């Protein structure tokens, strides 16, 4: 079974996201971490930088593949033969929203959505918090995987 993991509420370099990947690997055979490319948006990291950062974290794990995509999530999921889309959630409100989206995706595409919570100690730390701390020169080592450099 292949799962698509879309960095959303967790960026791929946070411990929360890493926790989601580990939980997903316990449930699924293969994971495709897909980095969405949107020409109209620019973040603090380019798509290439995000791709390289994620590949560095999961280099050597044959069950994890990192790719970029553009367009609709569900279209890309079909392209790579995904049987489910994995969504990371932090709060019950996130979970309720994702359940609604899962129902729509299932009706339109027959692709299931799996929602996972990160480990509680990491769930509250979003990528936006990490970005703000890094921007203002604060120590972010507690929130990123050991040895990771931003």
N, C-alpha and C positions, 0 to 999 in steps of 0.2 A: 504494500500500500504506500503510495506517495502522498505526502502532505506538502502544501505550500504554506510557508510561514511568511507573512507580510509584516515587516517592521512598521509599526504604527504607534501604539501607545508605549511601546518599548523600543528603543533603538537597539541595534544588534550588539552594541558594545557595552550595554549596561549589564550588571549582574542579574537584574530581573529578567532581561531577555535571554541571557545565558541559561537561567533557571528554566525558562519555558522550553528552550531547545532540549535540555536534558530530560524534561518530563515528556516531551514529544517523542524523543528517541526511545523511551521506554514503551511507547504505545504503537509506533509506526516503524516500518522497515527503512524508509528513506524520507529525507526532508529536503525540499528545495527552498532555500531562503531567497526570496525574490525581492529585489530592490526596485521600487517603482521610480521611473524617470518621468518627470513632468517639466517640460521646457519652461513653463510659466512660473515655476517655483524655484527659488534658490535658497538653499540652507547654508548652514555654517560649514558643511562638508559637501564636496561635489559627489556625484554618483560614483565616480571612479574611486574617490577616497573612501567612501562607505564600502564599496565592493572590496577594496584591498583590505580594509580593517576587518571586515567579516571573514574574508578568506584566511587572514592571518589567524583568527581565533579558532577556526574549524579545519585548518590545514591538517591533513593526515587522518581525518575522519571520513572514510569512504562512504558513509551513509548520509553525509551532508553535502549538498551541492549549492553553490552560490551563483546567482545569475541576476541580470537586470532585465526589466521589461517595461513596455509602455502600453497604454491602452487600458481596456477593462480587465479587472482581476479575473473574472470568470472566463473570459476568452483565453487569457494566458494559462489559466489552470487546465483548460482542455488541451491546449497546445502541448503541455508537458505531461499530459496523461494523469493529472492529479485526481485522486478519488475524494479528497477533502481539502478544505481551506482551513488552516489553523489560525486562530485569532487569539492574541494575548489580551487579557482583561485585568484591570486593577480594582475596579469597584463593582458593586451590584448594578449600578446605573450603566456602566460599560457593558456588563453582561446582558442586561435586558435589551439594550440597543443591538448588540451582536446577535441575540436570539431572533429579533425581528428581521435583521438583515439575512440571517441564515435561512429563515423561512422563505424570503423572497428569492434568494439564490437557488434554493432547492426547487422551487416552483419553476423558475426560468431555465435552470441548467441541469437539474438532477445532481448537482455537486453538493455534498454535505459540508457543513461548517463545524469545526470542533473548537470550543472555547476552553482555554486553560488559564488558571491563575498562576502567577509566579509565587515562589516561596514568600510567606508573609513579610519577612524582614526586608525583602527587596521590592515588594509590590508598590509601595508608596513613592518610590523614586522614579519619576518619569524622565524621559530624555530631555525635556525642556528644563527641568531642574538641573540636570548635569551640565547642559549647555550654558545656562546662566552662571553656575558656579565656575565653570572653566573660563568663561568670558571675563569674569571679574578676578581671575587669578587665584581662586580658592582651590584647596586640595580636594581632588575628586577620587582619590585612590580607593576610598571605602565603597564607591559606587560602580567601579569598573573592574573587570577581571584582572587578576594579578598579572603583572608584567605588561599590561596593555598601555600603550602610549597614544595620547590624543594629540 
